[in-house]
Amino acid sequence: MKRYQVIIATTTGTLAAIAFGYFGVQTLGKDTMYSISAGMFGVGAGASVSQVVSNRKPRRTVRT
Protein backbone atom coordinates (compact mmCIF):
# COMPACT_ATOMS: atom_id res chain seq x y z
CA MET A 1 0.00 0.00 0.00
CA LYS A 2 2.79 2.42 0.93
CA ARG A 3 4.58 1.71 -2.35
CA TYR A 4 1.53 2.78 -4.38
CA GLN A 5 1.20 5.97 -2.34
CA VAL A 6 4.81 6.84 -3.16
CA ILE A 7 4.26 6.14 -6.87
CA ILE A 8 1.11 8.27 -6.94
CA ALA A 9 2.81 11.11 -5.02
CA THR A 10 5.86 11.19 -7.30
CA THR A 11 3.72 11.01 -10.44
CA THR A 12 1.48 13.82 -9.19
CA GLY A 13 4.49 15.92 -8.25
CA THR A 14 6.11 15.40 -11.65
CA LEU A 15 2.92 16.33 -13.50
CA ALA A 16 2.48 19.41 -11.31
CA ALA A 17 6.06 20.51 -12.02
CA ILE A 18 5.57 20.06 -15.78
CA ALA A 19 2.30 22.01 -15.68
CA PHE A 20 3.88 24.80 -13.62
CA GLY A 21 6.80 25.00 -16.03
CA TYR A 22 4.54 25.09 -19.08
CA PHE A 23 2.19 27.77 -17.74
CA GLY A 24 5.12 29.67 -16.25
CA VAL A 25 6.79 29.91 -19.64
CA GLN A 26 3.54 31.00 -21.26
CA THR A 27 2.97 33.69 -18.63
CA LEU A 28 6.43 34.87 -17.58
CA GLY A 29 8.57 34.05 -20.58
CA LYS A 30 11.43 31.69 -21.22
CA ASP A 31 14.20 33.85 -19.77
CA THR A 32 12.37 34.43 -16.49
CA MET A 33 11.75 30.72 -16.07
CA TYR A 34 15.44 29.99 -16.73
CA SER A 35 16.31 32.51 -14.02
CA ILE A 36 13.87 30.92 -11.58
CA SER A 37 15.22 27.43 -12.27
CA ALA A 38 18.82 28.59 -11.86
CA GLY A 39 17.92 30.22 -8.55
CA MET A 40 16.20 27.07 -7.31
CA PHE A 41 19.22 25.00 -8.34
CA GLY A 42 21.43 27.34 -6.34
CA VAL A 43 19.18 27.12 -3.30
CA GLY A 44 19.20 23.32 -3.48
CA ALA A 45 22.97 23.17 -3.86
CA GLY A 46 23.43 25.55 -0.94
CA ALA A 47 21.11 23.53 1.28
CA SER A 48 22.92 20.32 0.39
CA VAL A 49 26.34 21.81 1.17
CA SER A 50 25.12 23.29 4.46
CA GLN A 51 23.76 19.89 5.56
CA VAL A 52 27.10 18.23 4.81
CA VAL A 53 29.00 20.92 6.71
CA SER A 54 26.67 20.88 9.72
CA ASN A 55 26.80 17.06 9.98
CA ARG A 56 30.58 17.01 9.97
CA LYS A 57 31.98 15.98 13.32
CA PRO A 58 34.60 18.25 14.84
CA ARG A 59 38.11 16.86 14.75
CA ARG A 60 39.93 16.25 17.94
CA THR A 61 43.12 18.20 18.24
CA VAL A 62 46.08 16.85 20.11
CA ARG A 63 47.81 19.40 22.28
CA THR A 64 51.50 18.94 22.75
Beta strands, then each sheet from edge to edge (+ up, - down):
end
